[in-house]
Amino acid sequence: MTVVAVSDATFAAEVLAADRPVVVDYWADWCAPCKQLTPVIEAFAAEYAGRVKFVSLDANAHTATPLAHGVINLPTVQAFRDGEMVAVLAGNVTKGKLRQMIEDLA
């Protein structure tokens, strides 16, 4: 299972209408902590394949979705269940905090 790249145009279909819980990773190419988080997200995507969907959104290229969902800092990781945001991690997203969020979601 890979991390699916989403855009403002595909966010609703890929995240809000998903048939399972979704973890959204908001990132930007200039954000060093975002780059450090990417392999962690990819590893969790493989570990939780089939139970949790993982998507990423480039906050520079697609600004409407982060704005609509209150993203202020990068990296930000949000968890969605049944189209509703149920958890948020922003700024210093550690592997442990992320695992706990995913476990609560899965």
PDB file as gemmi writes it, atoms N, CA and C in Angstrom:
CRYST1    1.000    1.000    1.000  90.00  90.00  90.00 P 1                      
ATOM      1  N   MET A   1       0.861  -1.191   0.000  1.00  0.00           N  
ATOM      2  CA  MET A   1       0.000   0.000   0.000  1.00  0.00           C  
ATOM      3  C   MET A   1       0.890   1.231   0.000  1.00  0.00           C  
ATOM      4  N   THR A   2       0.576   2.141  -0.865  1.00  0.00           N  
ATOM      5  CA  THR A   2       1.358   3.365  -0.942  1.00  0.00           C  
ATOM      6  C   THR A   2       0.547   4.543  -0.429  1.00  0.00           C  
ATOM      7  N   VAL A   3       1.225   5.640  -0.239  1.00  0.00           N  
ATOM      8  CA  VAL A   3       0.575   6.881   0.150  1.00  0.00           C  
ATOM      9  C   VAL A   3       0.062   7.536  -1.123  1.00  0.00           C  
ATOM     10  N   VAL A   4      -1.220   7.877  -1.140  1.00  0.00           N  
ATOM     11  CA  VAL A   4      -1.857   8.459  -2.316  1.00  0.00           C  
ATOM     12  C   VAL A   4      -1.719   9.978  -2.274  1.00  0.00           C  
ATOM     13  N   ALA A   5      -1.216  10.562  -3.358  1.00  0.00           N  
ATOM     14  CA  ALA A   5      -1.150  12.026  -3.446  1.00  0.00           C  
ATOM     15  C   ALA A   5      -2.536  12.553  -3.791  1.00  0.00           C  
ATOM     16  N   VAL A   6      -3.012  13.510  -3.005  1.00  0.00           N  
ATOM     17  CA  VAL A   6      -4.317  14.116  -3.269  1.00  0.00           C  
ATOM     18  C   VAL A   6      -4.150  15.604  -3.528  1.00  0.00           C  
ATOM     19  N   SER A   7      -5.180  16.205  -4.099  1.00  0.00           N  
ATOM     20  CA  SER A   7      -5.182  17.627  -4.420  1.00  0.00           C  
ATOM     21  C   SER A   7      -6.471  18.246  -3.882  1.00  0.00           C  
ATOM     22  N   ASP A   8      -6.605  19.550  -4.052  1.00  0.00           N  
ATOM     23  CA  ASP A   8      -7.863  20.201  -3.680  1.00  0.00           C  
ATOM     24  C   ASP A   8      -9.030  19.534  -4.414  1.00  0.00           C  
ATOM     25  N   ALA A   9      -8.801  19.159  -5.678  1.00  0.00           N  
ATOM     26  CA  ALA A   9      -9.860  18.582  -6.513  1.00  0.00           C  
ATOM     27  C   ALA A   9     -10.242  17.165  -6.096  1.00  0.00           C  
ATOM     28  N   THR A  10      -9.290  16.394  -5.552  1.00  0.00           N  
ATOM     29  CA  THR A  10      -9.570  14.993  -5.236  1.00  0.00           C  
ATOM     30  C   THR A  10      -9.757  14.709  -3.743  1.00  0.00           C  
ATOM     31  N   PHE A  11      -9.555  15.720  -2.896  1.00  0.00           N  
ATOM     32  CA  PHE A  11      -9.607  15.517  -1.444  1.00  0.00           C  
ATOM     33  C   PHE A  11     -10.938  14.930  -0.981  1.00  0.00           C  
ATOM     34  N   ALA A  12     -12.039  15.488  -1.437  1.00  0.00           N  
ATOM     35  CA  ALA A  12     -13.354  15.017  -0.975  1.00  0.00           C  
ATOM     36  C   ALA A  12     -13.571  13.550  -1.320  1.00  0.00           C  
ATOM     37  N   ALA A  13     -13.259  13.168  -2.543  1.00  0.00           N  
ATOM     38  CA  ALA A  13     -13.464  11.777  -2.960  1.00  0.00           C  
ATOM     39  C   ALA A  13     -12.509  10.826  -2.256  1.00  0.00           C  
ATOM     40  N   GLU A  14     -11.242  11.205  -2.126  1.00  0.00           N  
ATOM     41  CA  GLU A  14     -10.224  10.326  -1.561  1.00  0.00           C  
ATOM     42  C   GLU A  14     -10.265  10.253  -0.034  1.00  0.00           C  
ATOM     43  N   VAL A  15     -10.681  11.340   0.616  1.00  0.00           N  
ATOM     44  CA  VAL A  15     -10.627  11.403   2.080  1.00  0.00           C  
ATOM     45  C   VAL A  15     -12.026  11.387   2.699  1.00  0.00           C  
ATOM     46  N   LEU A  16     -12.836  12.361   2.347  1.00  0.00           N  
ATOM     47  CA  LEU A  16     -14.135  12.508   3.002  1.00  0.00           C  
ATOM     48  C   LEU A  16     -15.092  11.376   2.660  1.00  0.00           C  
ATOM     49  N   ALA A  17     -14.988  10.821   1.457  1.00  0.00           N  
ATOM     50  CA  ALA A  17     -15.872   9.735   1.029  1.00  0.00           C  
ATOM     51  C   ALA A  17     -15.216   8.361   1.143  1.00  0.00           C  
ATOM     52  N   ALA A  18     -14.065   8.272   1.782  1.00  0.00           N  
ATOM     53  CA  ALA A  18     -13.342   7.000   1.883  1.00  0.00           C  
ATOM     54  C   ALA A  18     -14.136   5.978   2.691  1.00  0.00           C  
ATOM     55  N   ASP A  19     -13.943   4.709   2.352  1.00  0.00           N  
ATOM     56  CA  ASP A  19     -14.661   3.624   3.019  1.00  0.00           C  
ATOM     57  C   ASP A  19     -13.934   3.106   4.260  1.00  0.00           C  
ATOM     58  N   ARG A  20     -12.840   3.754   4.636  1.00  0.00           N  
ATOM     59  CA  ARG A  20     -12.099   3.397   5.851  1.00  0.00           C  
ATOM     60  C   ARG A  20     -11.453   4.671   6.404  1.00  0.00           C  
ATOM     61  N   PRO A  21     -10.914   4.603   7.615  1.00  0.00           N  
ATOM     62  CA  PRO A  21     -10.260   5.796   8.177  1.00  0.00           C  
ATOM     63  C   PRO A  21      -9.097   6.253   7.293  1.00  0.00           C  
ATOM     64  N   VAL A  22      -8.841   7.568   7.320  1.00  0.00           N  
ATOM     65  CA  VAL A  22      -7.804   8.150   6.467  1.00  0.00           C  
ATOM     66  C   VAL A  22      -6.885   9.031   7.307  1.00  0.00           C  
ATOM     67  N   VAL A  23      -5.583   8.904   7.051  1.00  0.00           N  
ATOM     68  CA  VAL A  23      -4.579   9.790   7.640  1.00  0.00           C  
ATOM     69  C   VAL A  23      -4.079  10.693   6.521  1.00  0.00           C  
ATOM     70  N   VAL A  24      -4.167  12.014   6.746  1.00  0.00           N  
ATOM     71  CA  VAL A  24      -3.743  13.001   5.754  1.00  0.00           C  
ATOM     72  C   VAL A  24      -2.463  13.683   6.235  1.00  0.00           C  
ATOM     73  N   ASP A  25      -1.432  13.621   5.405  1.00  0.00           N  
ATOM     74  CA  ASP A  25      -0.155  14.270   5.691  1.00  0.00           C  
ATOM     75  C   ASP A  25      -0.060  15.524   4.834  1.00  0.00           C  
ATOM     76  N   TYR A  26      -0.104  16.702   5.473  1.00  0.00           N  
ATOM     77  CA  TYR A  26       0.072  17.980   4.773  1.00  0.00           C  
ATOM     78  C   TYR A  26       1.552  18.336   4.821  1.00  0.00           C  
ATOM     79  N   TRP A  27       2.147  18.643   3.683  1.00  0.00           N  
ATOM     80  CA  TRP A  27       3.577  18.880   3.615  1.00  0.00           C  
ATOM     81  C   TRP A  27       3.883  19.971   2.584  1.00  0.00           C  
ATOM     82  N   ALA A  28       5.143  20.397   2.569  1.00  0.00           N  
ATOM     83  CA  ALA A  28       5.641  21.328   1.553  1.00  0.00           C  
ATOM     84  C   ALA A  28       7.109  21.007   1.302  1.00  0.00           C  
ATOM     85  N   ASP A  29       7.572  21.272   0.095  1.00  0.00           N  
ATOM     86  CA  ASP A  29       8.944  20.896  -0.268  1.00  0.00           C  
ATOM     87  C   ASP A  29      10.004  21.668   0.510  1.00  0.00           C  
ATOM     88  N   TRP A  30       9.665  22.839   1.050  1.00  0.00           N  
ATOM     89  CA  TRP A  30      10.628  23.635   1.811  1.00  0.00           C  
ATOM     90  C   TRP A  30      10.679  23.242   3.292  1.00  0.00           C  
ATOM     91  N   CYS A  31       9.817  22.326   3.709  1.00  0.00           N  
ATOM     92  CA  CYS A  31       9.649  21.975   5.119  1.00  0.00           C  
ATOM     93  C   CYS A  31      10.519  20.759   5.471  1.00  0.00           C  
ATOM     94  N   ALA A  32      11.642  20.998   6.177  1.00  0.00           N  
ATOM     95  CA  ALA A  32      12.555  19.907   6.547  1.00  0.00           C  
ATOM     96  C   ALA A  32      11.885  18.855   7.434  1.00  0.00           C  
ATOM     97  N   PRO A  33      11.111  19.245   8.466  1.00  0.00           N  
ATOM     98  CA  PRO A  33      10.434  18.216   9.276  1.00  0.00           C  
ATOM     99  C   PRO A  33       9.447  17.382   8.455  1.00  0.00           C  
ATOM    100  N   CYS A  34       8.855  17.979   7.426  1.00  0.00           N  
ATOM    101  CA  CYS A  34       7.944  17.230   6.547  1.00  0.00           C  
ATOM    102  C   CYS A  34       8.707  16.115   5.834  1.00  0.00           C  
ATOM    103  N   LYS A  35       9.900  16.455   5.352  1.00  0.00           N  
ATOM    104  CA  LYS A  35      10.720  15.468   4.638  1.00  0.00           C  
ATOM    105  C   LYS A  35      11.144  14.341   5.573  1.00  0.00           C  
ATOM    106  N   GLN A  36      11.391  14.655   6.843  1.00  0.00           N  
ATOM    107  CA  GLN A  36      11.759  13.630   7.820  1.00  0.00           C  
ATOM    108  C   GLN A  36      10.567  12.727   8.140  1.00  0.00           C  
ATOM    109  N   LEU A  37       9.363  13.278   8.063  1.00  0.00           N  
ATOM    110  CA  LEU A  37       8.155  12.527   8.392  1.00  0.00           C  
ATOM    111  C   LEU A  37       7.727  11.589   7.258  1.00  0.00           C  
ATOM    112  N   THR A  38       8.073  11.916   6.022  1.00  0.00           N  
ATOM    113  CA  THR A  38       7.623  11.134   4.869  1.00  0.00           C  
ATOM    114  C   THR A  38       7.914   9.638   4.986  1.00  0.00           C  
ATOM    115  N   PRO A  39       9.151   9.218   5.301  1.00  0.00           N  
ATOM    116  CA  PRO A  39       9.386   7.772   5.407  1.00  0.00           C  
ATOM    117  C   PRO A  39       8.618   7.111   6.546  1.00  0.00           C  
ATOM    118  N   VAL A  40       8.337   7.858   7.600  1.00  0.00           N  
ATOM    119  CA  VAL A  40       7.549   7.338   8.719  1.00  0.00           C  
ATOM    120  C   VAL A  40       6.117   7.079   8.248  1.00  0.00           C  
ATOM    121  N   ILE A  41       5.562   8.045   7.536  1.00  0.00           N  
ATOM    122  CA  ILE A  41       4.200   7.899   6.985  1.00  0.00           C  
ATOM    123  C   ILE A  41       4.161   6.693   6.038  1.00  0.00           C  
ATOM    124  N   GLU A  42       5.165   6.574   5.182  1.00  0.00           N  
ATOM    125  CA  GLU A  42       5.205   5.465   4.223  1.00  0.00           C  
ATOM    126  C   GLU A  42       5.282   4.113   4.939  1.00  0.00           C  
ATOM    127  N   ALA A  43       6.059   4.044   6.006  1.00  0.00           N  
ATOM    128  CA  ALA A  43       6.170   2.796   6.769  1.00  0.00           C  
ATOM    129  C   ALA A  43       4.840   2.435   7.427  1.00  0.00           C  
ATOM    130  N   PHE A  44       4.165   3.423   8.002  1.00  0.00           N  
ATOM    131  CA  PHE A  44       2.860   3.173   8.612  1.00  0.00           C  
ATOM    132  C   PHE A  44       1.833   2.783   7.551  1.00  0.00           C  
ATOM    133  N   ALA A  45       1.916   3.365   6.363  1.00  0.00           N  
ATOM    134  CA  ALA A  45       0.996   3.016   5.279  1.00  0.00           C  
ATOM    135  C   ALA A  45       1.119   1.535   4.936  1.00  0.00           C  
ATOM    136  N   ALA A  46       2.350   1.036   4.936  1.00  0.00           N  
ATOM    137  CA  ALA A  46       2.568  -0.388   4.662  1.00  0.00           C  
ATOM    138  C   ALA A  46       2.068  -1.242   5.825  1.00  0.00           C  
ATOM    139  N   GLU A  47       2.349  -0.798   7.043  1.00  0.00           N  
ATOM    140  CA  GLU A  47       1.967  -1.569   8.232  1.00  0.00           C  
ATOM    141  C   GLU A  47       0.452  -1.668   8.413  1.00  0.00           C  
ATOM    142  N   TYR A  48      -0.255  -0.594   8.096  1.00  0.00           N  
ATOM    143  CA  TYR A  48      -1.701  -0.549   8.316  1.00  0.00           C  
ATOM    144  C   TYR A  48      -2.498  -0.709   7.019  1.00  0.00           C  
ATOM    145  N   ALA A  49      -1.862  -1.230   5.986  1.00  0.00           N  
ATOM    146  CA  ALA A  49      -2.519  -1.423   4.689  1.00  0.00           C  
ATOM    147  C   ALA A  49      -3.814  -2.218   4.864  1.00  0.00           C  
ATOM    148  N   GLY A  50      -4.873  -1.722   4.223  1.00  0.00           N  
ATOM    149  CA  GLY A  50      -6.165  -2.391   4.299  1.00  0.00           C  
ATOM    150  C   GLY A  50      -7.034  -1.926   5.451  1.00  0.00           C  
ATOM    151  N   ARG A  51      -6.404  -1.368   6.487  1.00  0.00           N  
ATOM    152  CA  ARG A  51      -7.178  -0.882   7.640  1.00  0.00           C  
ATOM    153  C   ARG A  51      -7.303   0.629   7.661  1.00  0.00           C  
ATOM    154  N   VAL A  52      -6.223   1.311   7.268  1.00  0.00           N  
ATOM    155  CA  VAL A  52      -6.190   2.778   7.263  1.00  0.00           C  
ATOM    156  C   VAL A  52      -5.610   3.226   5.931  1.00  0.00           C  
ATOM    157  N   LYS A  53      -6.230   4.231   5.331  1.00  0.00           N  
ATOM    158  CA  LYS A  53      -5.739   4.802   4.078  1.00  0.00           C  
ATOM    159  C   LYS A  53      -4.841   5.993   4.423  1.00  0.00           C  
ATOM    160  N   PHE A  54      -3.740   6.135   3.698  1.00  0.00           N  
ATOM    161  CA  PHE A  54      -2.812   7.245   3.912  1.00  0.00           C  
ATOM    162  C   PHE A  54      -2.728   8.078   2.647  1.00  0.00           C  
ATOM    163  N   VAL A  55      -2.888   9.392   2.805  1.00  0.00           N  
ATOM    164  CA  VAL A  55      -2.775  10.306   1.668  1.00  0.00           C  
ATOM    165  C   VAL A  55      -1.864  11.462   2.051  1.00  0.00           C  
ATOM    166  N   SER A  56      -1.286  12.106   1.033  1.00  0.00           N  
ATOM    167  CA  SER A  56      -0.466  13.295   1.270  1.00  0.00           C  
ATOM    168  C   SER A  56      -0.958  14.418   0.380  1.00  0.00           C  
ATOM    169  N   LEU A  57      -0.830  15.631   0.899  1.00  0.00           N  
ATOM    170  CA  LEU A  57      -1.262  16.807   0.155  1.00  0.00           C  
ATOM    171  C   LEU A  57      -0.180  17.877   0.237  1.00  0.00           C  
ATOM    172  N   ASP A  58       0.293  18.316  -0.927  1.00  0.00           N  
ATOM    173  CA  ASP A  58       1.289  19.381  -1.010  1.00  0.00           C  
ATOM    174  C   ASP A  58       0.587  20.711  -0.722  1.00  0.00           C  
ATOM    175  N   ALA A  59       0.858  21.267   0.459  1.00  0.00           N  
ATOM    176  CA  ALA A  59       0.164  22.476   0.906  1.00  0.00           C  
ATOM    177  C   ALA A  59       0.560  23.721   0.118  1.00  0.00           C  
ATOM    178  N   ASN A  60       1.685  23.660  -0.607  1.00  0.00           N  
ATOM    179  CA  ASN A  60       2.058  24.784  -1.469  1.00  0.00           C  
ATOM    180  C   ASN A  60       1.252  24.782  -2.751  1.00  0.00           C  
ATOM    181  N   ALA A  61       1.097  23.615  -3.342  1.00  0.00           N  
ATOM    182  CA  ALA A  61       0.418  23.494  -4.626  1.00  0.00           C  
ATOM    183  C   ALA A  61      -1.098  23.532  -4.483  1.00  0.00           C  
ATOM    184  N   HIS A  62      -1.595  23.103  -3.343  1.00  0.00           N  
ATOM    185  CA  HIS A  62      -3.044  22.998  -3.126  1.00  0.00           C  
ATOM    186  C   HIS A  62      -3.379  23.700  -1.811  1.00  0.00           C  
ATOM    187  N   THR A  63      -3.801  24.957  -1.903  1.00  0.00           N  
ATOM    188  CA  THR A  63      -3.960  25.774  -0.697  1.00  0.00           C  
ATOM    189  C   THR A  63      -5.374  25.782  -0.122  1.00  0.00           C  
ATOM    190  N   ALA A  64      -6.380  25.464  -0.915  1.00  0.00           N  
ATOM    191  CA  ALA A  64      -7.766  25.552  -0.444  1.00  0.00           C  
ATOM    192  C   ALA A  64      -8.062  24.527   0.650  1.00  0.00           C  
ATOM    193  N   THR A  65      -7.601  23.296   0.469  1.00  0.00           N  
ATOM    194  CA  THR A  65      -7.902  22.238   1.442  1.00  0.00           C  
ATOM    195  C   THR A  65      -7.253  22.500   2.793  1.00  0.00           C  
ATOM    196  N   PRO A  66      -5.946  22.815   2.857  1.00  0.00           N  
ATOM    197  CA  PRO A  66      -5.373  23.123   4.176  1.00  0.00           C  
ATOM    198  C   PRO A  66      -6.086  24.292   4.857  1.00  0.00           C  
ATOM    199  N   LEU A  67      -6.425  25.317   4.096  1.00  0.00           N  
ATOM    200  CA  LEU A  67      -7.133  26.467   4.653  1.00  0.00           C  
ATOM    201  C   LEU A  67      -8.490  26.047   5.210  1.00  0.00           C  
ATOM    202  N   ALA A  68      -9.207  25.226   4.466  1.00  0.00           N  
ATOM    203  CA  ALA A  68     -10.540  24.775   4.887  1.00  0.00           C  
ATOM    204  C   ALA A  68     -10.488  23.880   6.129  1.00  0.00           C  
ATOM    205  N   HIS A  69      -9.361  23.204   6.335  1.00  0.00           N  
ATOM    206  CA  HIS A  69      -9.256  22.278   7.458  1.00  0.00           C  
ATOM    207  C   HIS A  69      -8.361  22.787   8.581  1.00  0.00           C  
ATOM    208  N   GLY A  70      -8.092  24.090   8.584  1.00  0.00           N  
ATOM    209  CA  GLY A  70      -7.403  24.723   9.703  1.00  0.00           C  
ATOM    210  C   GLY A  70      -5.929  24.412   9.834  1.00  0.00           C  
ATOM    211  N   VAL A  71      -5.281  24.057   8.729  1.00  0.00           N  
ATOM    212  CA  VAL A  71      -3.858  23.756   8.782  1.00  0.00           C  
ATOM    213  C   VAL A  71      -3.079  25.069   8.835  1.00  0.00           C  
ATOM    214  N   ILE A  72      -2.318  25.259   9.916  1.00  0.00           N  
ATOM    215  CA  ILE A  72      -1.538  26.479  10.108  1.00  0.00           C  
ATOM    216  C   ILE A  72      -0.049  26.165  10.040  1.00  0.00           C  
ATOM    217  N   ASN A  73       0.360  25.064  10.661  1.00  0.00           N  
ATOM    218  CA  ASN A  73       1.773  24.667  10.707  1.00  0.00           C  
ATOM    219  C   ASN A  73       2.009  23.436   9.841  1.00  0.00           C  
ATOM    220  N   LEU A  74       3.248  23.298   9.392  1.00  0.00           N  
ATOM    221  CA  LEU A  74       3.650  22.085   8.687  1.00  0.00           C  
ATOM    222  C   LEU A  74       4.809  21.465   9.450  1.00  0.00           C  
ATOM    223  N   PRO A  75       4.903  20.165   9.525  1.00  0.00           N  
ATOM    224  CA  PRO A  75       3.891  19.250   8.997  1.00  0.00           C  
ATOM    225  C   PRO A  75       2.651  19.219   9.885  1.00  0.00           C  
ATOM    226  N   THR A  76       1.520  18.902   9.279  1.00  0.00           N  
ATOM    227  CA  THR A  76       0.287  18.626  10.008  1.00  0.00           C  
ATOM    228  C   THR A  76      -0.236  17.296   9.512  1.00  0.00           C  
ATOM    229  N   VAL A  77      -0.655  16.459  10.440  1.00  0.00           N  
ATOM    230  CA  VAL A  77      -1.268  15.179  10.100  1.00  0.00           C  
ATOM    231  C   VAL A  77      -2.659  15.174  10.721  1.00  0.00           C  
ATOM    232  N   GLN A  78      -3.661  14.892   9.886  1.00  0.00           N  
ATOM    233  CA  GLN A  78      -5.036  14.833  10.371  1.00  0.00           C  
ATOM    234  C   GLN A  78      -5.599  13.438  10.133  1.00  0.00           C  
ATOM    235  N   ALA A  79      -6.458  13.002  11.042  1.00  0.00           N  
ATOM    236  CA  ALA A  79      -7.135  11.718  10.906  1.00  0.00           C  
ATOM    237  C   ALA A  79      -8.614  11.970  10.649  1.00  0.00           C  
ATOM    238  N   PHE A  80      -9.152  11.258   9.659  1.00  0.00           N  
ATOM    239  CA  PHE A  80     -10.571  11.375   9.308  1.00  0.00           C  
ATOM    240  C   PHE A  80     -11.242  10.017   9.422  1.00  0.00           C  
ATOM    241  N   ARG A  81     -12.459  10.021   9.940  1.00  0.00           N  
ATOM    242  CA  ARG A  81     -13.294   8.826   9.980  1.00  0.00           C  
ATOM    243  C   ARG A  81     -14.692   9.247   9.552  1.00  0.00           C  
ATOM    244  N   ASP A  82     -15.250   8.541   8.563  1.00  0.00           N  
ATOM    245  CA  ASP A  82     -16.597   8.832   8.063  1.00  0.00           C  
ATOM    246  C   ASP A  82     -16.746  10.301   7.666  1.00  0.00           C  
ATOM    247  N   GLY A  83     -15.704  10.851   7.039  1.00  0.00           N  
ATOM    248  CA  GLY A  83     -15.760  12.217   6.538  1.00  0.00           C  
ATOM    249  C   GLY A  83     -15.555  13.295   7.572  1.00  0.00           C  
ATOM    250  N   GLU A  84     -15.319  12.916   8.812  1.00  0.00           N  
ATOM    251  CA  GLU A  84     -15.126  13.891   9.888  1.00  0.00           C  
ATOM    252  C   GLU A  84     -13.701  13.818  10.420  1.00  0.00           C  
ATOM    253  N   MET A  85     -13.099  14.988  10.662  1.00  0.00           N  
ATOM    254  CA  MET A  85     -11.770  15.024  11.269  1.00  0.00           C  
ATOM    255  C   MET A  85     -11.906  14.631  12.737  1.00  0.00           C  
ATOM    256  N   VAL A  86     -11.111  13.642  13.155  1.00  0.00           N  
ATOM    257  CA  VAL A  86     -11.215  13.148  14.527  1.00  0.00           C  
ATOM    258  C   VAL A  86      -9.948  13.363  15.344  1.00  0.00           C  
ATOM    259  N   ALA A  87      -8.838  13.702  14.681  1.00  0.00           N  
ATOM    260  CA  ALA A  87      -7.586  13.943  15.410  1.00  0.00           C  
ATOM    261  C   ALA A  87      -6.641  14.771  14.550  1.00  0.00           C  
ATOM    262  N   VAL A  88      -5.771  15.541  15.219  1.00  0.00           N  
ATOM    263  CA  VAL A  88      -4.789  16.380  14.531  1.00  0.00           C  
ATOM    264  C   VAL A  88      -3.473  16.349  15.286  1.00  0.00           C  
ATOM    265  N   LEU A  89      -2.387  16.231  14.545  1.00  0.00           N  
ATOM    266  CA  LEU A  89      -1.041  16.422  15.078  1.00  0.00           C  
ATOM    267  C   LEU A  89      -0.391  17.502  14.226  1.00  0.00           C  
ATOM    268  N   ALA A  90       0.214  18.495  14.858  1.00  0.00           N  
ATOM    269  CA  ALA A  90       0.834  19.577  14.096  1.00  0.00           C  
ATOM    270  C   ALA A  90       2.189  19.925  14.689  1.00  0.00           C  
ATOM    271  N   GLY A  91       3.088  20.388  13.808  1.00  0.00           N  
ATOM    272  CA  GLY A  91       4.407  20.804  14.264  1.00  0.00           C  
ATOM    273  C   GLY A  91       5.312  19.614  14.507  1.00  0.00           C  
ATOM    274  N   ASN A  92       5.661  19.368  15.765  1.00  0.00           N  
ATOM    275  CA  ASN A  92       6.571  18.284  16.115  1.00  0.00           C  
ATOM    276  C   ASN A  92       5.819  16.956  16.157  1.00  0.00           C  
ATOM    277  N   VAL A  93       5.634  16.346  14.985  1.00  0.00           N  
ATOM    278  CA  VAL A  93       4.916  15.078  14.879  1.00  0.00           C  
ATOM    279  C   VAL A  93       5.926  13.945  15.082  1.00  0.00           C  
ATOM    280  N   THR A  94       5.855  13.291  16.234  1.00  0.00           N  
ATOM    281  CA  THR A  94       6.788  12.196  16.513  1.00  0.00           C  
ATOM    282  C   THR A  94       6.182  10.870  16.059  1.00  0.00           C  
ATOM    283  N   LYS A  95       7.047   9.897  15.878  1.00  0.00           N  
ATOM    284  CA  LYS A  95       6.596   8.573  15.458  1.00  0.00           C  
ATOM    285  C   LYS A  95       5.636   7.986  16.496  1.00  0.00           C  
ATOM    286  N   GLY A  96       5.948   8.174  17.763  1.00  0.00           N  
ATOM    287  CA  GLY A  96       5.094   7.652  18.832  1.00  0.00           C  
ATOM    288  C   GLY A  96       3.712   8.279  18.841  1.00  0.00           C  
ATOM    289  N   LYS A  97       3.654   9.605  18.721  1.00  0.00           N  
ATOM    290  CA  LYS A  97       2.362  10.305  18.689  1.00  0.00           C  
ATOM    291  C   LYS A  97       1.553   9.868  17.473  1.00  0.00           C  
ATOM    292  N   LEU A  98       2.246   9.726  16.345  1.00  0.00           N  
ATOM    293  CA  LEU A  98       1.573   9.326  15.114  1.00  0.00           C  
ATOM    294  C   LEU A  98       1.026   7.907  15.239  1.00  0.00           C  
ATOM    295  N   ARG A  99       1.827   6.998  15.804  1.00  0.00           N  
ATOM    296  CA  ARG A  99       1.364   5.618  15.981  1.00  0.00           C  
ATOM    297  C   ARG A  99       0.122   5.585  16.871  1.00  0.00           C  
ATOM    298  N   GLN A 100       0.127   6.375  17.947  1.00  0.00           N  
ATOM    299  CA  GLN A 100      -1.034   6.397  18.843  1.00  0.00           C  
ATOM    300  C   GLN A 100      -2.279   6.898  18.115  1.00  0.00           C  
ATOM    301  N   MET A 101      -2.122   7.943  17.307  1.00  0.00           N  
ATOM    302  CA  MET A 101      -3.254   8.463  16.537  1.00  0.00           C  
ATOM    303  C   MET A 101      -3.804   7.405  15.588  1.00  0.00           C  
ATOM    304  N   ILE A 102      -2.901   6.685  14.919  1.00  0.00           N  
ATOM    305  CA  ILE A 102      -3.324   5.648  13.960  1.00  0.00           C  
ATOM    306  C   ILE A 102      -3.992   4.488  14.684  1.00  0.00           C  
ATOM    307  N   GLU A 103      -3.430   4.091  15.831  1.00  0.00           N  
ATOM    308  CA  GLU A 103      -4.039   2.999  16.609  1.00  0.00           C  
ATOM    309  C   GLU A 103      -5.443   3.373  17.060  1.00  0.00           C  
ATOM    310  N   ASP A 104      -5.629   4.628  17.486  1.00  0.00           N  
ATOM    311  CA  ASP A 104      -6.953   5.092  17.910  1.00  0.00           C  
ATOM    312  C   ASP A 104      -7.926   5.084  16.743  1.00  0.00           C  
ATOM    313  N   LEU A 105      -7.403   5.260  15.545  1.00  0.00           N  
ATOM    314  CA  LEU A 105      -8.228   5.337  14.342  1.00  0.00           C  
ATOM    315  C   LEU A 105      -8.548   3.960  13.786  1.00  0.00           C  
ATOM    316  N   ALA A 106      -7.594   3.060  13.856  1.00  0.00           N  
ATOM    317  CA  ALA A 106      -7.695   1.756  13.158  1.00  0.00           C  
ATOM    318  C   ALA A 106      -8.721   0.815  13.720  1.00  0.00           C  
TER     319      ALA A 106                                                      
END                                                                             
